[in-house]
Amino acid sequence: MGVFDYKRRRSDDVNVGGVHLGGDNAVRIQSMANTSTMDTDGSVSQALRMASAGAEYIRFTAQGVREAENIGEIRRRMRAAGCDVPLVADIHFNPRAAYAAVPNVEKVRINPGNFVDPGRTFRKIDYTDEEYRAELERVESAVEPFVLECKRHGTAIRIGVNHGSLSDRIMSRYGDTPAGMVESAMEFLRVCRKVDFGNVVISIKASNVVVMVETVRRLVKAMDAEDMHYPLHLGVTEAGDGEDGRVKSAVGIGTLLAEGVGDTIRVSLSEDPECELPVARALVDYVATCADARHIEGGYAEGYDPVMPDRRVTVAVGNIGGRNVPVVVAEDCGAAYPSDCKPDVFLNDSHLKFRAVDASELLCNVPEIAPDEIILLSSRHANRSGELKAAFHKLMSAGVGNPVVVSVRYDGVSADEAVIRASVDCGSLLMSGFADGLMIESDALTPGQSARLAFGILQSARLRITRTEYVACPGCGRTLFDLQTTLARVKEATSHLKGLKIGVMGCIVNGPGEMADADYGYVGAGVGKISLYKGKECVEKNIPAEEAVERLVELIKREGDWK
Ligand code: SF4
């Protein structure tokens, strides 16, 4: 087995109500209801629709004991309707609700950032080593009885760490960093191991794709170091909706799946939960095709760190490579492009010299490349990103510093499929430190759509910001306003604000923390009430929902960020 062949990470088999994940099981797909958990009829109907759309696990929020117990009633009704999909309770801040959920669901998700520790205060607390140890003992004495309760009932646990909802303890020692997120997970995993509880899945999510990928890679390394093989649930939180939400999810989740990491995934979109499942299915199926691909020769270039890779160093040719942002390249076929996604370079109308190279040929023999040539690198391998990565390593090992534009083509598939496939392939290369430009083509996409997709992938990988970034949660039983309509209105009013990051979050409980580094936030504060944030600070509280979008616009103008 070569470094670039597709190989799943070894993980333990976990039984979630008879639907196993990890081990040799296929990657499972799942979603979360956005109905009120106390609305039994509405929740059952939505869960049945999600099951029909392919959900293999369905999650409900359980704010309190009442909701946790009502999931039991939802489960009874679903079973009576012939649906056996295991249910998961999502717990934040309320251990009593977690205990109440244990006999009523097949899995309980707890958040280490708020299961034992109170809500984050953003205060810096300096713990001595002794105080920190005492804190860990406190965590252990609170988590252990809960784990034993799950063991008694045969209920699985997901330890779900989120960027932006870490405890003050972790924040004080590690900051809001990948290292902090990993340690937050490891603290809880060590308790599970101590009491020999193996029915555990772990997730570590962020809305920032780069943070999410780095953190999961670090977590795998940390678990390996302690000989732990707990399966992983992958997701990009608050990915938003439409193509941007799909691209962000496919870049983050797809990068890791392509590396063989991940046992279950959730694509979080600010849309009806049923819409998440075909996207998740397409992602998992596309990466699964790599598993059967033939062997790819090659190994890592010397000094390459697969956990935190540096960007490949290249010598600029014109505006490509070197310190330039990655470019979008296209053939000029006379098509009209929207003004915000016009390619930077047209192949047939450029003074730059491009040299087309197929990755499989390059792997046999690195050709002579003149210093003023830009490599246009393509692959026809079934494991395309694997072969392209191998080619990049070969170039690095051979000391070739010419810029590389990755050229990928997806014909004979739907537009949705092309978006997912390009995001997985190009995303995983960018997240490995490769590519000075992208050229995406598909017979299902117009030239304008292809260019837009390339810009979207670059933005998801945080390499080039060309549009407003929305950090929008998918909504759940805590959401008290119409998230989809609101997000559409916020986008309509602000989509010209290139580079600004705007959070649209369903609830005040998790929203402010989880929109993490947004410049502005629109957060549900109660029925018909919205609070507005400038960075982490709440600047307008409980304003009527019908005025909130206009007030957000006024706030952005007042702060001087309106262009
Ligand atoms: S931020 Fe959104 S998805 Fe998360 S708990 Fe609140 S309403 Fe639910």
Boltz pocket constraint, residues with backbone or C-beta under 6 A from the ligand:
constraints:
  - pocket:
      binder: B
      contacts: [[A, 473], [A, 474], [A, 475], [A, 476], [A, 477], [A, 478], [A, 479], [A, 505], [A, 506], [A, 507], [A, 508], [A, 509], [A, 510], [A, 511], [A, 514]]
      max_distance: 6.0
